[in-house]
């Protein structure tokens, strides 16, 4: 038979889960930031600091998810 080339699929469920987790973490960071700003304006300092810490932690975790998903190798052509 002649040479046959296939493209290996990049739709790995693990990488999709990492990207989705990054998206959810980014949304939760935005919500936590809104809570932090709202409670800071209401002079609830402790709740503002805790919400700000959650926002920073969620943002950092989402960036980690996005960078680890970005290091995913591009589809390669495999000839059999």
C-alpha positions, 0 to 999 in steps of 0.5 A: 500500500502507499504511504498514508498520513494521519493527523493526531487529534489534539482534542485530548479531554485532559487539555479541554478540562484544563482550559475549562477549569481556567475559564471557571477560575477566571470568572470566579476571580472577576466575581471575587474582585467585584465582592472585594470592591463592593465590600471595601466601599461599604467599609467591610475591610476584612471581607474585602481583604479576603475577597481580594485574596480569593480573586488573586488566587483564582486569577493566578490559578487560571493563568497557570491553567492557560499557560499549561494548556498553551504548552500543548503540542500542535497536531503532528503528522504521522506517516505509517 
